[in-house]
Amino acid sequence: MAKNFHIKSGVRSEQLLYENLVIESLKIYGQEVYYLPRDIVNENKIFGDDVPSRFNSSYKIEMFIENVEGFEGEGDLFTKFGVEIRDEATFVVSRRRWGDTVGRYDNEISGERPREGDLIFLPMSKSLFEIRHVEHEQPFYQLENVPTFKLRASLFEYNDEDLDTGVEDIDKIEKDYAYKYILTLAAPSVSTVAGNSVSQLIDSDLSVNMTGEVISYNSVTQVLEVVHAGATDGKFHDFSTSNKHFITISGTGRNDSSFAVTAVSEDNQISENEQNADFSDFSDDFLDFSENNPFGDPENN
């Protein structure tokens, strides 16, 4: 029997009414969150990973948290290696609102839907969630359209990503947990602000520079905190305290922008509970690292 041609299920006016009711419901029962698109810096084509990711913009939008009784997932997991928090959540967002607020033509977003790997900041719990899967077919075409996206996300593990969103609670994560170099300057107080770049030529023959981003400067102690530091040759190097190697700080407001470094230290809040040094000291009692190790380099080479 043929479909009744007197009844149409895909009427545009009914679809708009349904969509407007969904948007109104999300505004009433949802939470205001920030959507952070991931900026791919240097993708590893083999493993499909991008270690130095940036999140340099944020967009406020309302989303409904489908987990009304609390976060899903395995929760707080106690293991022999410490405590792992594996919270998960499902966020529901209107397609039209996402397109009008986040996916606008004049924004930095490419694509017509949220992307896996992007972040959602939930101010209620002050936590970041990483989108793992975007469901775009629920509810399933009741009026021949789907007015929402369902974003299945898990708690984000910060790994030295660059957060410059302009939202204080989000950017504070980078200031608190990013791997920091702490440089003491042998110079008069300089006028420098967070976000300025730092550069130090450490190998003039190979033109290798150490670079980084300033997150804070104490004009009294002349201590400069630098994050996202690395060498231009891709190898491991440290900032130098040699008088031959001055650092250059952008935006200092001085004609002479080169400064000597008298001390270099490091601060790694993410690994503060790790026991690598304890295991290393303990192993010295019964392991001999003086001979070459067939599975790697000796400890004291």
N, C-alpha and C positions, 0 to 999 in steps of 0.2 A: 504494500500500500504506500502510495506516495505521500510525502510530507504535506501537511495542510498549508496551502499557500496563502490562506487568510490570516495566519498567525506568523509573525516574524519575531525571532528571539534576539536578533542583533540590532535592535532599534537604537540609534545613536542617542536620542534623548533619554532613554532608560539607562543606557550605559553611563551617561554623564551624571544622572541622578544617583545611581549606585556608587559611582566614583566619588561624588561630592559627600555622600554619607560616610564613606570609608575615611576620607580626609578629615571630616569633622570628628569622627570617632577617634582617630589617631591624635588629633589635637587635644581632645578631652582626656583620654586615658593614657596617652603616650608620654614619653620623656623627651626633653630637649637634649639632644646629643650633638657631638661634633664629628663630622665625617672628614677623615684625613686621607687624601689620595696619596698613594706611594709613588715617589719619583725614582725611577730606575736609573742608577748612576753607572754601574759597571756590571752587567749581568754575566754570570758564569754560564756559558752555553752548555757545558757538560752536565753540571748538577742542577741547572735551572735556578740558581740562587743569586741574590744580589746583596752582598754583605754591606756595602756602604750606601744603603738606601737613605733617601731624604724625605721628610714630610714637612714641606715649607708652606702649606696652606691648610685652612680648616673652614668648614661650612656648617653652620648651625642648622639643624633640621629635626623635626619631631619623628620619633620612632616608638613603636609599641614593643615592649619586652614581652614575648609570648610566655616566658617562664614566670608565672604569677606567684609560685611558691618558693622561688629562690633560683639561683643559678643551677644549671645541670652539670653534667660531666662527673668526673671522679672526685671532685671536691679537693679537700686537703689530704694529700697522700703522704704518709710518713714512711720513708724508706731508710735504708742503711746509709744513704748518701745525704740525708737531710729531708726537709719538708718541701714538697712540690704542690703548688696550687693549680689544679686543672679544672677551673671553672669554665663552663660553656653557656652560651645564651643564644636565643633566636630573636632577631630584631625584624619587625615588620615595618616597611616604609612604603609610602605611596609612590607609584611610578611618576605621576604627574608632578608631585612635590619634589621628588628627586631631580627630575628634569629641569624644573623651574629654579631650584635652589643650587644644586650641585652640578648637574650636567649641562649647564648653560653654554651657549656658543662662545661666550667671552671668558669662560673659566679655563683652567688648565686641564680639564678632564677630557680624555679621548674615549669614545665609546658611548653606548646608549644605556648602560646599566652599571650598577656597582661592580667593582672588580675584586676578585680574590686577591688577598695580600694587602688591601687597603685596611685602614684602622677606623675604629669607632671609639670615641672617648665618652664615657658615661660619667657625667659630673656627680651623679648621685653617690656612686662608690669611688669616684676619682680613679677609675681604672681604664686601661686600654684593652680593646678586644680586636683581634685580627680576623678578618672575614675568611672563612675556609671554603664556603660554598654559597652560591647565590641561586636560590630556587625561584624560577620565573614562571612556573605553571601551577601555582596554588594561590587561591582556589581555582579549580580547573574549568575555566571558560563557561561559567553559568550563563552569562549574557554575551557569550562569544568574545569576551575580552578578559584580561587579567589586570586588575587595577593596582596590584601590590608586588613588591619583591619581598622574599623572605631571606634574611641574611643569617646563616648559621656561622657563629663566631666562637672563638676560644680566647681565653685570657692571653694577652700578648706578653712575650718574654723579651724585655728590652735588651738589645745587644749592640749598644753604641751607635744607634741610628741618630741621624741629625734631625732634631725637632726644632723648627723655626716657624711656628704657626701663628705667633702673636697672642696666643691664649696662655696666660701665666701658669695655670695649673698643669697644662700639657708640657710647656717648655721647661718647667721646673724638674720634670723627670730626667731630662738630659743633664741639667746642672747637678742633680743629686747623684746620678748613677753612671754617667759617662766616665770612661777611663781618662783620667786627668794627668797632665804634666804640670807640675808646680815649679815655676821658674822665678828665681829671685834676681832682680835686676840691680846692677851697680850703676844707677843713674838717678838723676833728680826725678821727682814725680812727673809722670807723663799723663796727658789727657787721652785716655783710651776707653772705649766702651765695648760692651759685649757685641760680638758679631764681626769685629775687625779681624783681619788675617795676620798671621805671624809667619815669618820665613827666616831660615838660617842656612847659609851655605856651609856645609860640613865637609865637602870634598871638592876643592876648586878644580882639580884635574878632570874629574868626571862630571862636574857641574851638578852635583847631587845636593838637593835642598831638603831640609826638614820644614814641613808646613803644618799649620794648624789653625784653629779658630779660638779667639779669646772669649771666655765666658765671664770672667771677672778680673778686676785689678784692685788691689789694696794700695792706695797711695801712701799710706803710713809705713807699712812693712815692705812696700815695693815688690809684692808677690803677685805674679801673673799666673792665672790658671788657664790652661790651653787644652782643648779637646779635639778629637778627630785628627790627631797628629799622625804623620806618616812621611816617609821619604819618597822623593820623586822617582827613585830607581826601583821602587817596589820591594826593597829589602829592609831588614830591621836595622834601624839606627837610633841613637839617642841625641837629644839636644846637647850641645857642647858648651863647656865653661871656659874654653880656651879664649884668650884675648884676641886670637886671630879670627875668631868666628863671632861676629855680632849678629843679633837678631834684628829684623826689620819689622816694625809694627805699622800697619796701615792706619790712617785716620788719627794720628797723634797730634796733628796741628803744629808740628815742629819741622823746621828745615832739616835738622839732623834727626832722622828717624831710626838710627841704628843704636842699639843698646847692648852693653856687655852683660853676660849672665854669670853670676857668682855661684849659684847652686841650682841643682836639678833634682827633683824628687817626683814620685809618682803616687797616685791615689786611685785605687781600684775598689769601689764600693761593691761591685757585683761579686767579686771573688773574696770578700773579706772573711767569709766563713770557710773557705776552702782550706784543706790541710796538706797542700802540696809540700810545703817546707817541712812539716812534721814527718811526713812519709819519707822525704829525702834524708832527713837526719837519722831517722830510725833505721833506714836501710843500710846506712854506713856501717852499722855494727856487724852485719853478716854478709854484705855484698861487696865484692871487690870491683871497683870501677877503674882500677889502674890499667887493666888490660883493655884492648879494643873490644868493643861489643859488636858481635856479628849482626845484631838487629838494630844497630844505630850507633851514634857517637857516644863515647864515654862521658860521664857527668862532668869530670874535671879535665877537659882537654886543653 
